[in-house]
Amino acid sequence: MEVISKSNLKNDTKIQLLGIFSIILGGIGIGIVLGVIAIFLSKKTLREYHRSPKRYHDTSYGRVTVGRICAIIGIVCSFMMIFFVGMIILYAMGHNPPH
């Protein structure tokens, strides 16, 4: 019986933190950048995991998955914030109060 030493996936904590911060900072637009970085890193990392899943801890895989989901949410929140701010600006520009 061979004992296989499991390790953490590369960048698992970074991906999770980038995903979480993309949600937190989504209101000011920085969430898009952080989210895209997290998704790019998670894609690379998940490809590595799927090559040999028995080499890695399940918790490490979970951190990457959570980071990816948070990144997607953060990107969507950022786009929504940019859209709503843009709509408010357009409304304010087109709505001239009477003198």
Residue, then its C-alpha position, 0 to 999 in steps of 0.5 A: m500500500e503506497v501512501i500518497s502525500k497530498s499537497n495544496l494547489k498552487n495559488d489556491t489562497k490567492i485565488q480565493l482572496l482575489g475572488i472575495f476582494s472582487i466582490i468587496l471592491g466591486g462597487i468601485g470598479i476594481g472588482i473587474v480587474l481582481g475578478v479577471i485575474a482570479i478567473f485566469l489563475s483558477k482556470k490554470t489551477l483547475r487544469e492542473y488539478h484535473r490532470s491528477p486530482k489525487r495529488y491535491h487536498d479537497t479543501s484546496y480544490g474548494r478554495v479555488t472553486v470558491g474563489r472562482i465563484c466569488a470572482i464571477i459574482g464580483i465581476v457581475c457586481s462591478f458591471m452592474m455598478i458601472f451600468f447604474v452609475g452610467m445611467i444616473i449620469l446620463y439621466a442627470m445630464g439629460h434632466n435640466p431643472p427649470h430656472 
